Amino acid sequence: MTVWSDAIEYYALTQEVFRKFPYDNIALGSLGESVSGLHAYRKSEQLPFEEFEALDSLAYKLENGLLKLVESLEQKREQGDWIDHLIVKESNAVYGNG
């Protein structure tokens, strides 16, 4: 899987969870904000443990992949090796799929 596909999967899964609550338009401003929300919903017993664990695990994987991607791209920019059309290929390699 790629960072992008994990992000799409994470969004889809969180929307399934959040759709159960009495809110219609929850905007996920960032991964960190959504994880904070997951913790709050879990603590208030609005989110079953199994769903929380699945989402939290994917968020952790996604966060680490994003951190590696950012680090790699920052290094390329600092070294003058920045090439825009390789961003997707690089993200896959850094994420362990390239």
C-alpha positions in Angstrom: 0.0 0.0 0.0 1.0 3.6 -0.5 0.7 6.6 1.8 -2.0 7.9 -0.5 -4.1 4.6 -0.4 -3.7 4.4 3.4 -4.9 8.0 3.7 -8.0 7.2 1.5 -8.7 4.0 3.5 -8.3 5.9 6.8 -10.7 8.6 5.6 -13.3 6.0 4.5 -13.1 4.1 7.7 -13.4 7.2 9.9 -16.3 8.4 7.9 -18.1 5.1 8.6 -17.4 5.6 12.3 -18.3 9.3 12.5 -21.4 8.9 10.4 -22.9 7.0 13.3 -22.8 10.0 15.5 -25.4 12.8 15.4 -23.1 15.1 13.3 -23.3 15.4 9.5 -20.4 17.5 8.5 -17.3 16.6 10.5 -14.2 18.1 8.9 -11.0 16.2 9.5 -8.5 19.1 9.6 -5.6 16.8 10.2 -4.6 13.3 11.1 -3.8 14.4 14.7 -7.1 16.0 15.2 -9.0 12.9 14.0 -6.9 10.7 16.2 -7.7 13.0 19.2 -11.4 12.6 18.2 -11.1 8.8 18.2 -9.6 8.9 21.7 -12.4 11.1 22.9 -15.1 8.9 21.3 -13.4 5.8 22.7 -13.2 7.3 26.2 -16.9 8.2 26.1 -17.7 4.7 25.0 -19.2 5.9 21.7 -16.6 3.9 19.7 -16.1 0.1 20.2 -12.6 -0.9 21.1 -12.1 -3.0 18.0 -13.0 -0.1 15.7 -10.8 2.2 17.7 -7.8 -0.2 17.5 -8.2 -0.6 13.8 -8.3 3.1 13.1 -5.6 4.0 15.6 -3.3 1.4 14.1 -3.9 2.7 10.6 -3.4 6.3 11.7 0.0 5.3 13.4 1.1 3.6 10.1 0.0 6.6 8.1 1.7 9.0 10.4 5.0 7.2 10.2 4.7 6.9 6.4 4.0 10.6 6.1 6.9 11.5 8.4 9.3 9.4 6.3 7.9 11.0 3.1 8.4 14.5 4.4 11.9 13.8 5.6 12.9 12.3 2.3 11.5 15.1 0.3 13.1 17.7 2.6 16.5 16.0 2.1 16.0 16.0 -1.7 15.1 19.7 -1.6 18.2 20.6 0.6 20.5 18.5 -1.6 19.1 20.1 -4.8 17.8 16.7 -6.0 14.1 17.8 -6.0 12.3 16.5 -9.1 8.5 17.1 -9.0 7.5 14.2 -11.2 9.2 11.6 -8.9 7.2 12.6 -5.8 4.7 9.6 -6.1 7.5 7.2 -6.9 9.6 8.4 -4.0 6.7 8.3 -1.6 6.1 4.7 -2.5 9.8 3.8 -2.0 10.0 5.5 1.3 6.8 3.9 2.4 8.3 0.5 1.7 6.5 -0.2 -1.6 9.0 0.9 -4.2 
